[in-house]
Amino acid sequence: MLNLQHRFQRLLVWREHSIPAKYFTMILSFFVGLFCALAAHILKNIVDYLHEVVKNAVEVSSMNYLYFVMPIVGIFLASTFVRYIVKDDISHGVTKILYAISQRQAVIKAHNMWSSLVASSLTIGFGGSVGAEAPIVLTGSAIGSNLGRVFRMDRKTLMLLVGCGASAAVAGIFKAPITGVIFTLEVLLLDLTMATVVPLLISSITASLVTYFLSGSDFMFGFSISDPFTPSRTPFYILLGILCGFISLYFTRGMTRLEASFGSLQSPTKKMVIGGIMLSVLIFMLPPLYGEGYNTITALLSNDVVKVTENSAFYQFKEHFWMLFLFLGLLVMLKIFASAATNCAGGTGGIFAPSLFVGCITGYLMAMLVNYTQFFRLPEKNFALAGMAGVMAGVMHAPLTGTFLIAELTGGYGLFVSLMITATIAYITIIIFEPHSLYAQRLALKGELLTHHKDRTVLTLLRMDDVIEQDLQKLNPDMYLEDLVKVISRTKRNIYPVLNKKGYLIGIITLDEIRNIMFRPELYTKFQVSDLMTAPPDTLSLHDSMEVVMEKFEKTQVWNLPVVEDKKYIGFVSKAKIFNEYRNILVQLSEE
């Protein structure tokens, strides 16, 4: 073992001297793509295998109520695995990646390279109403992060490799190389430069090629354009975009509130029981809510809407328009309940598949309704595709990702215009009400969210630890002016904190305020520090975001503010120090 470690250390030294970091990053991006494709292939095969096991068990026993029980079994197994083996929170995969990037470390724990695969396989394989995409994206990013750390890459390269992992994961799971790159730039908010795009392309292309080799070149959803886009339908696509925007808003806010409601339950067992029962009841009432929902999407894109109603109470009304409309509408409205119940009960999965499911039905419903009026004829499957792009664009705040993903999933490149119109309008609609995507909301509330706004990104990357100064001379309130003058003569600062015996900040003294008396010896024994100190114009907390810090500086119009935690003095932050750190980070972000 020691000999192996020694050889690896020699390899690292050789690499650092022989291969420039720029080219070695490209080599690593190739291996990230390779490993991510293999991980995506393993995940899909495990999920398919478990689906087949469940299906065979139901057919052999002739007891459909097993579909009622199986999702609970999957959630129990996944939750037990996470609680007792992983012993860490692995939910909300994309949010975790955004957080890792926002911390300027791009460090994702090593267990995420496999733990999300296992937990999501159990959850989805047994019928959990979520998607496998977010877990595989977290897996891919973990692969990139840990591979970079093994080869001692710098922080900036680690952030890029995290993006490469996400890009490769999306490309591998969907066979969508363009979407993989766009997803990383649009959702994970990496800056667009040649230094970032080339490794992303290498990872994404590699993952796609490996996936093609392992599973064939067929599109995920078979689709042929029998009714191409015509400009006369543009108003309907605009209307669908607005509808998808509001559905996305419902999806985002509904999911957030459901998660908050489950979060108020302290007991994991209680969450599992309530979530499991909720999910099973929903699946029993509406069977298409079982699993990822891709069978439903395939049926609608084939115009086989009757197949969607099979095994449900609505099957007997399959020829009745309004009952069919009600059935599909319930699927749209209740999918978030099934997805939230799955994740909050202890399962692991993402919102890619649920948003595609909801979007597909939304577009199909709108076309159905227009066709029912007989005033205009719309191709249902075209609008189902556009709805998928619209809801995904709205939920993820990513119109390009939504557009390219649907085109690459189906081969419907001839419908690019309709996809772009719907996705763009949906995005414009939701940002009026929700400035952040479902992924980003948690980080935005904590002030930890990166954006494409350069100034805001730099402030987000700044940390209080980077700017706090703790070398200021502390004063005692009982000191006389004579002692204060001696302190001033030994230091080069112009501000001094005054602390009591408990270390609490009770005031500050600035050089400007005592300059007129500090050269008058006759006053040295007449004034104490307590007589000269003033209250600080404001205080900062260790947990304040840098945006809050700058707002306080702007409000008080001062150059220094004290940092206080539980009344105890910690240090000072100066505006000059912030500007210096700001400049350093801006240079790093601007480097190619």
ROLUMTOR-220219 format. One line per 3 residues: number of its first residue (from 1); for each residue x, y, z of C-alpha. Coordinates in pm, whole numbers, m for minus. Example, Ala and Ser with C-alpha at 12.3 -4.5 7.8 and 13.67 -1.06 7.14 Angstrom:
2
1) 1230 m450 780 ~ 1367 m106 714;
END
This chain:
592
1) 0 0 0 ~ 277 244 94 ~ 461 159 m227;
4) 143 229 m428 ~ 95 565 m255 ~ 458 654 m324;
7) 416 575 m692 ~ 101 785 m710 ~ 281 1078 m548;
10) 556 1046 m808 ~ 288 1043 m1079 ~ 140 1366 m940;
13) 480 1534 m936 ~ 548 1418 m1294 ~ 208 1543 m1408;
16) 258 1887 m1251 ~ 591 1927 m1430 ~ 504 1764 m1763;
19) 138 1837 m1843 ~ 5 2195 m1824 ~ m304 2227 m1603;
22) m511 2347 m1900 ~ m457 2023 m2095 ~ m476 1798 m1792;
25) m818 1946 m1713 ~ m931 1831 m2058 ~ m798 1481 m1989;
28) m985 1471 m1657 ~ m1303 1595 m1827 ~ m1285 1295 m2062;
31) m1270 1051 m1770 ~ m1548 1238 m1590 ~ m1766 1188 m1898;
34) m1674 820 m1915 ~ m1749 749 m1548 ~ m2072 950 m1553;
37) m2201 758 m1855 ~ m2131 430 m1678 ~ m2305 555 m1363;
40) m2611 668 m1564 ~ m2624 332 m1743 ~ m2607 141 m1413;
43) m2882 357 m1261 ~ m3118 315 m1557 ~ m3064 m60 m1569;
46) m3127 m105 m1196 ~ m3447 101 m1216 ~ m3568 m94 m1522;
49) m3485 m425 m1352 ~ m3676 m332 m1034 ~ m3972 m212 m1240;
52) m3975 m550 m1415 ~ m3955 m736 m1082 ~ m4253 m542 m946;
55) m4449 m592 m1269 ~ m4386 m968 m1268 ~ m4480 m995 m900;
58) m4814 m829 m969 ~ m4885 m1045 m1273 ~ m4799 m1369 m1090;
61) m5007 m1287 m786 ~ m5290 m1121 m979 ~ m5309 m873 m693;
64) m5289 m517 m816 ~ m5281 m389 m460 ~ m4907 m468 m470;
67) m4876 m143 m666 ~ m5024 18 m356 ~ m4758 m138 m131;
70) m4444 m134 m346 ~ m4374 244 m332 ~ m4383 229 48;
73) m4136 m61 39 ~ m3904 138 m187 ~ m3918 447 33;
76) m3855 235 345 ~ m3550 69 188 ~ m3408 397 55;
79) m3470 581 382 ~ m3313 300 587 ~ m3011 296 357;
82) m2962 672 390 ~ m3016 685 769 ~ m2808 388 875;
85) m2547 344 602 ~ m2489 683 439 ~ m2576 883 753;
88) m2598 1205 553 ~ m2860 1409 367 ~ m2844 1327 m5;
91) m3171 1487 m118 ~ m3202 1797 m340 ~ m2902 1701 m554;
94) m2886 2010 m778 ~ m2925 2242 m479 ~ m2627 2068 m316;
97) m2419 2131 m627 ~ m2516 2498 m633 ~ m2421 2521 m265;
100) m2084 2355 m326 ~ m2009 2609 m599 ~ m2131 2899 m384;
103) m1886 2800 m110 ~ m1593 2848 m352 ~ m1472 2500 m262;
106) m1661 2276 m509 ~ m1614 1995 m258 ~ m1877 1721 m276;
109) m1847 1426 m41 ~ m1705 1105 m186 ~ m2008 894 m89;
112) m2222 1098 m329 ~ m2050 911 m613 ~ m2256 603 m524;
115) m2506 678 m245 ~ m2750 870 m466 ~ m2741 587 m721;
118) m2845 328 m464 ~ m3111 539 m289 ~ m3273 668 m610;
121) m3270 318 m765 ~ m3465 181 m468 ~ m3702 478 m462;
124) m3786 489 m832 ~ m3754 116 m901 ~ m4035 42 m656;
127) m4257 319 m791 ~ m4156 645 m623 ~ m4306 936 m817;
130) m3978 1119 m888 ~ m3701 1119 m1149 ~ m3352 973 m1157;
133) m3194 1277 m1320 ~ m3113 1496 m1017 ~ m2949 1204 m830;
136) m2734 1120 m1133 ~ m2639 1487 m1170 ~ m2523 1489 m806;
139) m2338 1163 m872 ~ m2167 1312 m1178 ~ m2068 1630 m998;
142) m1930 1422 m709 ~ m1723 1223 m958 ~ m1582 1545 m1105;
145) m1512 1697 m764 ~ m1340 1393 m618 ~ m1140 1313 m932;
148) m1009 1670 m930 ~ m921 1650 m561 ~ m731 1323 m611;
151) m511 1498 m867 ~ m475 1808 m648 ~ m640 2050 m891;
154) m697 2409 m777 ~ m1032 2543 m661 ~ m1125 2701 m995;
157) m1059 2374 m1180 ~ m1258 2181 m920 ~ m1558 2406 m986;
160) m1520 2338 m1358 ~ m1496 1960 m1303 ~ m1812 1973 m1091;
163) m1980 2135 m1391 ~ m1830 1871 m1622 ~ m1982 1599 m1404;
166) m2325 1760 m1417 ~ m2300 1812 m1792 ~ m2193 1451 m1850;
169) m2466 1317 m1622 ~ m2743 1499 m1813 ~ m2588 1397 m2146;
172) m2559 1035 m2032 ~ m2904 989 m1879 ~ m3088 1162 m2168;
175) m2847 1106 m2462 ~ m2851 1485 m2489 ~ m2498 1631 m2524;
178) m2605 1986 m2610 ~ m2851 1995 m2319 ~ m2578 1875 m2083;
181) m2359 2175 m2160 ~ m2647 2423 m2159 ~ m2781 2287 m1829;
184) m2445 2349 m1662 ~ m2414 2702 m1796 ~ m2778 2799 m1741;
187) m2870 2622 m1416 ~ m2537 2579 m1238 ~ m2437 2930 m1348;
190) m2079 2866 m1459 ~ m1933 3152 m1663 ~ m1918 3104 m2039;
193) m1553 3117 m2156 ~ m1347 2897 m2387 ~ m1166 2765 m2080;
196) m1496 2633 m1942 ~ m1680 2534 m2259 ~ m1418 2298 m2404;
199) m1399 2066 m2097 ~ m1778 2073 m2070 ~ m1807 1970 m2434;
202) m1553 1690 m2390 ~ m1739 1549 m2087 ~ m2080 1580 m2249;
205) m1977 1428 m2583 ~ m1791 1144 m2413 ~ m2089 1058 m2194;
208) m2325 1063 m2492 ~ m2101 842 m2706 ~ m2056 587 m2428;
211) m2432 583 m2371 ~ m2497 532 m2742 ~ m2250 243 m2737;
214) m2411 80 m2432 ~ m2781 130 m2508 ~ m2816 214 m2876;
217) m2891 535 m3061 ~ m3271 540 m3029 ~ m3429 853 m2890;
220) m3569 831 m2538 ~ m3918 910 m2670 ~ m3992 795 m3022;
223) m4144 1083 m3220 ~ m4197 1165 m3583 ~ m4315 1503 m3707;
226) m4633 1446 m3904 ~ m4757 1803 m3864 ~ m4474 2060 m3887;
229) m4481 2403 m3724 ~ m4685 2672 m3897 ~ m4681 3045 m3801;
232) m5062 3047 m3771 ~ m5032 2845 m3448 ~ m4799 3098 m3283;
235) m5076 3254 m3067 ~ m5160 2911 m2928 ~ m4795 2844 m2840;
238) m4780 3183 m2668 ~ m5095 3095 m2475 ~ m4945 2756 m2385;
241) m4629 2933 m2265 ~ m4832 3151 m2030 ~ m5023 2846 m1905;
244) m4696 2655 m1851 ~ m4558 2954 m1661 ~ m4849 2942 m1417;
247) m4830 2563 m1391 ~ m4458 2603 m1314 ~ m4545 2858 m1047;
250) m4794 2615 m895 ~ m4535 2338 m915 ~ m4262 2550 m751;
253) m4467 2704 m471 ~ m4664 2387 m410 ~ m4350 2176 m381;
256) m4187 2430 m149 ~ m4488 2442 84 ~ m4531 2067 89;
259) m4163 2022 179 ~ m4202 2283 453 ~ m4506 2100 590;
262) m4317 1770 602 ~ m4018 1952 749 ~ m4227 2054 1050;
265) m4259 1684 1138 ~ m3961 1602 1360 ~ m3990 1223 1351;
268) m3848 1048 1039 ~ m4086 758 1105 ~ m4384 991 1104;
271) m4266 1145 775 ~ m4225 799 624 ~ m4571 683 732;
274) m4757 997 625 ~ m4563 1035 298 ~ m4589 666 214;
277) m4964 655 272 ~ m5017 975 72 ~ m4816 839 m220;
280) m4987 500 m220 ~ m5337 651 m208 ~ m5252 884 m498;
283) m5111 597 m706 ~ m5413 381 m624 ~ m5647 657 m747;
286) m5429 767 m1040 ~ m5197 484 m1158 ~ m4994 706 m1399;
289) m4841 868 m1089 ~ m4651 541 m1034 ~ m4279 583 m1109;
292) m4119 845 m1331 ~ m4420 879 m1561 ~ m4231 818 m1885;
295) m4486 556 m1997 ~ m4754 823 m1983 ~ m4540 1061 m2189;
298) m4477 789 m2449 ~ m4850 715 m2471 ~ m4946 1081 m2520;
301) m4677 1136 m2782 ~ m4830 839 m2965 ~ m5179 993 m2929;
304) m5283 688 m2727 ~ m5452 878 m2446 ~ m5683 586 m2363;
307) m5382 381 m2253 ~ m5308 639 m1984 ~ m5640 563 m1811;
310) m5578 187 m1783 ~ m5615 34 m1435 ~ m5794 346 m1311;
313) m6158 414 m1228 ~ m6166 652 m1527 ~ m6103 375 m1781;
316) m6474 308 m1820 ~ m6521 675 m1918 ~ m6239 675 m2174;
319) m6476 783 m2451 ~ m6618 1071 m2247 ~ m6426 1391 m2322;
322) m6484 1577 m1997 ~ m6410 1277 m1776 ~ m6087 1222 m1970;
325) m6008 1592 m1937 ~ m6071 1573 m1560 ~ m5847 1267 m1529;
328) m5555 1435 m1704 ~ m5612 1756 m1509 ~ m5593 1566 m1180;
331) m5260 1417 m1290 ~ m5123 1767 m1348 ~ m5246 1902 m1014;
334) m5157 1602 m798 ~ m4816 1507 m939 ~ m4641 1749 m702;
337) m4813 1583 m405 ~ m4686 1243 m518 ~ m4334 1375 m579;
340) m4314 1568 m253 ~ m4451 1269 m60 ~ m4185 1046 m216;
343) m3890 1267 m127 ~ m4015 1393 208 ~ m4099 1042 326;
346) m3736 942 282 ~ m3705 861 m86 ~ m3446 1011 m319;
349) m3530 1159 m657 ~ m3548 1475 m863 ~ m3795 1703 m1040;
352) m3676 1657 m1399 ~ m3917 1371 m1471 ~ m4213 1520 m1278;
355) m4180 1851 m1465 ~ m4166 1668 m1801 ~ m4470 1461 m1698;
358) m4673 1766 m1594 ~ m4566 1966 m1900 ~ m4655 1689 m2144;
361) m5007 1654 m2003 ~ m5053 2033 m1987 ~ m4972 2075 m2356;
364) m5187 1776 m2454 ~ m5481 1908 m2249 ~ m5469 2250 m2413;
367) m5466 2099 m2763 ~ m5751 1863 m2665 ~ m5961 2153 m2543;
370) m5901 2367 m2854 ~ m5979 2071 m3081 ~ m6297 2000 m2886;
373) m6427 2347 m2976 ~ m6367 2263 m3346 ~ m6271 2624 m3422;
376) m5909 2532 m3482 ~ m5716 2207 m3523 ~ m5397 2158 m3317;
379) m5164 1853 m3322 ~ m5185 1718 m2965 ~ m4843 1555 m2960;
382) m4669 1870 m3086 ~ m4828 2069 m2805 ~ m4741 1794 m2557;
385) m4376 1841 m2654 ~ m4402 2218 m2627 ~ m4564 2181 m2285;
388) m4272 1968 m2168 ~ m4029 2241 m2274 ~ m4245 2512 m2115;
391) m4290 2358 m1770 ~ m3926 2251 m1749 ~ m3814 2600 m1850;
394) m4040 2752 m1586 ~ m3957 2520 m1297 ~ m3582 2531 m1362;
397) m3572 2894 m1486 ~ m3388 2756 m1787 ~ m3556 2819 m2126;
400) m3260 2696 m2332 ~ m3232 2376 m2130 ~ m3604 2310 m2174;
403) m3589 2374 m2548 ~ m3283 2166 m2631 ~ m3370 1882 m2395;
406) m3706 1815 m2559 ~ m3554 1836 m2908 ~ m3279 1587 m2815;
409) m3511 1353 m2622 ~ m3747 1311 m2915 ~ m3559 1410 m3227;
412) m3821 1679 m3279 ~ m3571 1933 m3413 ~ m3823 2054 m3669;
415) m4031 2195 m3384 ~ m3753 2418 m3247 ~ m3951 2738 m3306;
418) m4258 2616 m3116 ~ m4040 2484 m2832 ~ m3851 2813 m2807;
421) m4169 3022 m2807 ~ m4332 2814 m2533 ~ m4020 2787 m2316;
424) m3942 3158 m2342 ~ m4295 3273 m2262 ~ m4317 3027 m1970;
427) m3990 3161 m1828 ~ m4098 3524 m1867 ~ m4428 3442 m1697;
430) m4284 3272 m1389 ~ m4004 3522 m1321 ~ m4269 3789 m1269;
433) m4374 3597 m958 ~ m4069 3386 m864 ~ m3716 3528 m915;
436) m3547 3194 m841 ~ m3590 2837 m957 ~ m3701 2557 m727;
439) m3335 2453 m701 ~ m3210 2797 m603 ~ m3474 2914 m355;
442) m3310 2762 m47 ~ m2973 2919 m127 ~ m3127 3253 m220;
445) m3292 3278 121 ~ m2950 3227 283 ~ m2771 3470 52;
448) m2558 3186 m88 ~ m2680 3184 m446 ~ m2451 3255 m742;
451) m2602 3439 m1037 ~ m2488 3558 m1380 ~ m2486 3910 m1234;
454) m2109 3954 m1189 ~ m2122 4201 m895 ~ m2372 3988 m705;
457) m2173 3674 m775 ~ m1854 3827 m636 ~ m2036 3940 m321;
460) m2180 3590 m285 ~ m1833 3437 m308 ~ m1698 3670 m40;
463) m1707 3531 314 ~ m1698 3711 646 ~ m1388 3507 734;
466) m1213 3667 435 ~ m1269 4026 545 ~ m1296 4028 924;
469) m1003 4195 1108 ~ m926 4090 1464 ~ m598 4272 1528;
472) m746 4598 1657 ~ m636 4716 2000 ~ m916 4667 2254;
475) m989 4936 2513 ~ m1117 4924 2870 ~ m1388 5178 2958;
478) m1197 5274 3278 ~ m880 5376 3092 ~ m787 5743 3101;
481) m712 5960 2801 ~ m342 5935 2887 ~ m353 5555 2845;
484) m552 5591 2527 ~ m291 5823 2374 ~ m21 5563 2450;
487) m226 5295 2274 ~ m276 5520 1972 ~ 99 5590 1953;
490) 171 5214 1932 ~ m83 5130 1662 ~ m164 5241 1310;
493) m540 5208 1328 ~ m792 5489 1364 ~ m1074 5298 1534;
496) m1080 5109 1864 ~ m1344 4883 2022 ~ m1435 4936 2388;
499) m1517 4614 2577 ~ m1641 4541 2927 ~ m1509 4259 3145;
502) m1737 4003 2972 ~ m1599 4090 2630 ~ m1918 4269 2524;
505) m1883 4561 2284 ~ m2011 4870 2465 ~ m1879 5139 2233;
508) m1611 5251 1989 ~ m1359 5534 1975 ~ m1243 5687 1647;
511) m933 5895 1605 ~ m1122 6176 1435 ~ m1349 6228 1736;
514) m1069 6270 1992 ~ m808 6442 1775 ~ m887 6783 1921;
517) m808 6677 2281 ~ m542 6407 2247 ~ m257 6666 2237;
520) m368 6846 2554 ~ m182 6686 2850 ~ m385 6879 3105;
523) m689 6671 3004 ~ m518 6329 3023 ~ m648 6250 3373;
526) m984 6421 3339 ~ m1138 6203 3068 ~ m1190 5831 3067;
529) m1261 5610 2767 ~ m1620 5569 2886 ~ m1661 5947 2848;
532) m1522 5954 2497 ~ m1671 5643 2339 ~ m1973 5645 2111;
535) m2218 5377 2004 ~ m2136 5208 1672 ~ m2367 5321 1390;
538) m2453 4955 1326 ~ m2315 4606 1390 ~ m2254 4302 1173;
541) m2304 3932 1245 ~ m2082 3643 1144 ~ m2380 3503 953;
544) m2453 3818 750 ~ m2421 3778 375 ~ m2191 4022 200;
547) m2490 4188 35 ~ m2630 4264 381 ~ m2288 4393 491;
550) m2267 4631 194 ~ m2622 4751 257 ~ m2526 4842 614;
553) m2215 5027 494 ~ m2428 5214 243 ~ m2686 5303 507;
556) m2437 5422 771 ~ m2188 5584 533 ~ m1891 5467 744;
559) m1577 5273 652 ~ m1562 5036 950 ~ m1827 4832 1132;
562) m1785 4596 1430 ~ m1878 4226 1416 ~ m2074 4108 1720;
565) m2207 3763 1803 ~ m2433 3720 2108 ~ m2321 4068 2223;
568) m1955 3958 2227 ~ m1704 4148 2018 ~ m1547 3945 1735;
571) m1364 4197 1518 ~ m1411 4473 1260 ~ m1488 4475 890;
574) m1356 4761 679 ~ m1494 4866 344 ~ m1136 4888 213;
577) m1074 4522 300 ~ m1394 4421 118 ~ m1287 4614 m191;
580) m946 4442 m192 ~ m1102 4094 m165 ~ m1364 4190 m423;
583) m1089 4285 m666 ~ m903 3958 m609 ~ m1212 3743 m673;
586) m1308 3948 m978 ~ m964 3884 m1126 ~ m1002 3509 m1061;
589) m1346 3497 m1222 ~ m1227 3692 m1525 ~ m926 3470 m1595;
592) m969 3228 m1883;
END
